[in-house]
Amino acid sequence: MDYIEIARRLRLDTEGDEKAAKLLDNLIEEPDLKPLESIIDRCIIVFGAGPSLIQDIDKIISDKLHTGFVLIAADGAVKALLEHNMLPQIQVTDLDGDIKAIIEANRRGVITVVHAHADNMEKIREFVPELRNVIGTTQLKPFGRLHNFGGFTDGDRAVYLAEHFKSGLIVLAGMDFGSEIGEYSGSYDRELKPRKLRIGKTLLEELAERSHAGIVNLTDKGEQLRGIPGITVKQLRTLSAQMS
């Protein structure tokens, strides 16, 4: 599913998306992708902000799995990780999660991938100047300093990012994709959010069909993802040991 189809389904403001992209491009420096490339080619855990997030964090911590993986947090999940004394190496955000957590993580050296769309221009204008080590992304054809690694919502864009930089293994956590919205999801449109999640689910299933990395799902509950098998902590520990 491409951006044109997504924009048609959701009646997105494509002109606004373009304006937001130009604004973000003007506010960031030329990104250095080398630090991203150097860490993301290993085994990754991508944390979404779904209802299973805390259960998934707890079981990962109890088995100390987080020490052997690169952690990518999607927007609202950043706050949950910080609350559990876990610092992701990368955060992927459109700035509608807990902005204090995003800024704190950024100040602690977390690579911050900021996405531009029509609805977040004011937040881009207000908060991006406070951030350092920013990589800008757009839903449109990339231009200037901006990239488009694929995906649509923060969670699936984080997975597409890991795939783009050839991660060895991508593990999903806190990605339920059901009708229930997680407490760490931040601000959202109650009518639009479930529709966006369904699109995110479809995009991950499409990615799984052509992914060079193995994608597995550690999420405690939620929807089954076609082509992305569920995995237990025990199975993941065995799999990661085989790949190390």
C-alpha positions as CSV (number, residue, x, y, z in Angstrom):
1,M,0.0,0.0,0.0
2,D,1.5,3.3,-1.1
3,Y,1.1,6.8,0.3
4,I,-1.4,7.8,-2.4
5,E,-3.7,5.0,-1.4
6,I,-3.3,5.8,2.3
7,A,-4.0,9.5,1.6
8,R,-7.1,8.5,-0.3
9,R,-8.4,6.2,2.4
10,L,-7.8,8.6,5.2
11,R,-8.5,11.8,3.3
12,L,-5.1,13.2,4.3
13,D,-4.1,16.8,3.7
14,T,-1.4,16.1,1.1
15,E,-0.6,19.8,0.6
16,G,-0.2,20.1,4.4
17,D,2.1,17.1,4.4
18,E,4.3,18.9,1.9
19,K,4.3,22.1,3.9
20,A,5.2,20.1,7.1
21,A,8.0,18.4,5.2
22,K,9.5,21.6,4.0
23,L,9.3,23.1,7.5
24,L,11.1,20.1,9.0
25,D,13.7,20.2,6.2
26,N,14.5,23.8,7.0
27,L,14.9,23.2,10.8
28,I,17.3,20.3,10.7
29,E,20.9,19.9,9.7
30,E,22.2,17.4,7.2
31,P,21.8,14.1,9.0
32,D,24.7,11.7,9.6
33,L,23.4,8.2,9.0
34,K,26.6,6.5,9.9
35,P,25.8,6.1,13.6
36,L,22.4,4.7,12.6
37,E,23.9,2.3,10.1
38,S,26.5,1.1,12.6
39,I,24.0,-0.1,15.2
40,I,20.9,-1.0,13.3
41,D,22.4,-3.9,11.4
42,R,22.3,-6.1,14.5
43,C,19.3,-7.7,16.2
44,I,16.5,-5.2,17.0
45,I,13.5,-4.9,19.3
46,V,10.9,-2.4,18.1
47,F,8.6,-1.2,20.9
48,G,5.1,0.1,19.9
49,A,2.8,1.8,22.3
50,G,0.0,-0.8,22.3
51,P,-1.8,-2.2,25.4
52,S,0.7,-5.1,25.7
53,L,3.7,-2.7,26.1
54,I,4.2,-3.0,29.8
55,Q,3.8,-6.7,29.9
56,D,6.3,-7.1,27.1
57,I,8.8,-4.8,28.8
58,D,8.5,-6.7,32.0
59,K,9.2,-10.1,30.4
60,I,12.1,-8.7,28.4
61,I,13.6,-7.2,31.5
62,S,13.1,-10.4,33.6
63,D,15.0,-12.4,31.0
64,K,17.6,-9.6,30.4
65,L,16.9,-9.8,26.7
66,H,17.2,-6.0,26.3
67,T,21.0,-6.1,26.9
68,G,21.6,-8.1,23.7
69,F,19.5,-6.1,21.4
70,V,19.4,-2.6,19.8
71,L,16.2,-1.0,21.1
72,I,14.0,1.2,18.9
73,A,11.0,3.0,20.6
74,A,8.0,4.3,18.7
75,D,6.9,7.6,20.1
76,G,4.8,6.9,23.2
77,A,6.8,3.8,24.0
78,V,9.8,6.0,24.9
79,K,8.2,7.2,28.1
80,A,7.5,3.6,29.2
81,L,11.1,2.5,28.5
82,L,12.5,5.4,30.5
83,E,10.2,4.6,33.4
84,H,11.7,1.1,33.4
85,N,15.3,2.5,33.2
86,M,15.7,1.4,29.6
87,L,17.2,3.8,27.1
88,P,16.5,3.1,23.5
89,Q,19.3,3.7,21.0
90,I,16.7,5.1,18.5
91,Q,13.3,6.8,18.8
92,V,10.9,7.2,16.0
93,T,8.3,10.0,16.5
94,D,5.8,12.4,15.0
95,L,5.9,14.3,18.3
96,D,2.4,13.3,19.5
97,G,3.6,11.1,22.3
98,D,5.1,12.3,25.6
99,I,7.2,15.2,24.4
100,K,9.1,15.5,27.7
101,A,10.2,11.9,27.3
102,I,11.2,12.4,23.7
103,I,13.3,15.5,24.7
104,E,14.9,13.7,27.6
105,A,15.9,10.7,25.5
106,N,17.3,13.0,22.9
107,R,19.4,14.8,25.4
108,R,20.7,11.5,26.6
109,G,22.0,10.8,23.1
110,V,19.2,8.8,21.5
111,I,19.1,9.2,17.7
112,T,15.7,10.8,17.0
113,V,13.8,10.2,13.8
114,V,11.2,12.9,13.4
115,H,8.4,12.5,10.9
116,A,6.6,15.4,9.2
117,H,2.9,15.4,8.4
118,A,0.1,18.0,8.1
119,D,-1.1,17.6,11.7
120,N,2.2,18.2,13.5
121,M,3.5,21.4,12.0
122,E,3.2,23.4,15.2
123,K,5.0,20.7,17.2
124,I,7.7,20.6,14.6
125,R,8.1,24.3,14.8
126,E,8.1,24.3,18.6
127,F,10.2,21.3,19.5
128,V,12.5,20.3,16.7
129,P,14.8,23.3,17.4
130,E,15.4,21.8,20.9
131,L,16.5,18.4,19.5
132,R,19.9,17.3,18.3
133,N,21.0,14.4,16.2
134,V,17.7,14.5,14.3
135,I,16.9,12.5,11.1
136,G,13.9,13.9,9.3
137,T,11.4,11.7,7.4
138,T,8.5,12.4,5.2
139,Q,5.5,10.5,3.7
140,L,6.3,12.1,0.3
141,K,9.1,11.6,-2.1
142,P,12.3,12.4,-0.1
143,F,14.0,15.7,-0.8
144,G,16.6,18.0,0.8
145,R,17.6,16.5,4.2
146,L,14.6,14.3,4.5
147,H,14.3,10.5,4.0
148,N,11.5,8.1,3.4
149,F,12.4,4.7,4.8
150,G,8.8,3.4,4.4
151,G,5.8,2.8,6.7
152,F,3.1,5.1,8.0
153,T,2.5,5.0,11.7
154,D,5.4,5.4,14.2
155,G,5.5,1.7,15.0
156,D,5.6,0.3,11.5
157,R,7.9,3.1,10.3
158,A,10.4,2.0,13.0
159,V,10.2,-1.6,11.6
160,Y,10.7,-0.3,8.0
161,L,13.7,1.7,9.3
162,A,15.3,-1.5,10.8
163,E,14.6,-3.3,7.5
164,H,16.1,-0.5,5.4
165,F,19.4,-0.7,7.3
166,K,19.4,-4.5,7.0
167,S,18.8,-5.6,10.6
168,G,19.7,-9.2,11.3
169,L,16.4,-9.9,13.3
170,I,13.5,-7.6,14.0
171,V,11.4,-8.4,17.1
172,L,8.1,-6.6,17.6
173,A,6.9,-5.8,21.2
174,G,3.9,-3.7,22.3
175,M,2.4,-3.9,18.8
176,D,-1.2,-5.1,19.4
177,F,-3.0,-3.6,16.3
178,G,-6.4,-4.3,17.9
179,S,-9.3,-2.0,18.7
180,E,-7.9,-1.1,22.2
181,I,-5.5,1.8,22.3
182,G,-2.6,1.7,24.7
183,E,-2.2,4.1,27.6
184,Y,1.2,5.3,26.2
185,S,-0.2,6.2,22.8
186,G,-0.3,9.9,23.5
187,S,-2.7,12.2,21.8
188,Y,-4.8,10.8,19.0
189,D,-8.1,11.0,17.1
190,R,-10.3,8.2,18.5
191,E,-12.0,7.7,15.2
192,L,-8.9,7.8,13.0
193,K,-6.5,5.9,15.2
194,P,-7.9,2.4,14.7
195,R,-7.9,3.0,10.9
196,K,-4.3,4.1,11.0
197,L,-3.4,1.0,13.1
198,R,-5.1,-1.3,10.5
199,I,-3.0,0.4,7.8
200,G,0.1,-0.1,9.9
201,K,-0.7,-3.8,10.3
202,T,-1.2,-4.2,6.5
203,L,2.2,-2.4,5.9
204,L,4.0,-4.8,8.2
205,E,2.4,-7.8,6.6
206,E,3.5,-6.5,3.2
207,L,7.0,-5.9,4.5
208,A,7.2,-9.5,5.9
209,E,6.6,-10.8,2.4
210,R,9.9,-9.3,1.1
211,S,11.9,-8.8,4.2
212,H,15.6,-9.9,4.3
213,A,15.5,-9.9,8.0
214,G,13.5,-12.3,10.1
215,I,10.5,-10.5,11.7
216,V,9.0,-12.1,14.8
217,N,6.3,-10.9,17.2
218,L,6.9,-11.0,20.9
219,T,3.7,-8.9,21.7
220,D,1.8,-10.5,24.6
221,K,-1.6,-10.1,23.1
222,G,-3.2,-8.4,20.1
223,E,-3.7,-9.3,16.5
224,Q,-1.9,-12.0,14.6
225,L,0.2,-10.7,11.8
226,R,0.3,-12.6,8.5
227,G,3.8,-13.8,7.7
228,I,5.2,-12.6,11.1
229,P,5.2,-15.6,13.6
230,G,4.6,-15.1,17.3
231,I,7.6,-16.0,19.5
232,T,8.1,-16.6,23.3
233,V,10.8,-15.2,25.4
234,K,12.4,-18.7,25.6
235,Q,12.3,-19.1,21.8
236,L,13.7,-15.6,21.3
237,R,16.6,-16.3,23.7
238,T,17.5,-19.4,21.8
239,L,17.2,-17.7,18.4
240,S,19.3,-14.7,19.4
241,A,22.0,-17.1,20.8
242,Q,22.1,-18.8,17.5
243,M,22.6,-15.5,15.6
244,S,25.3,-14.2,17.9
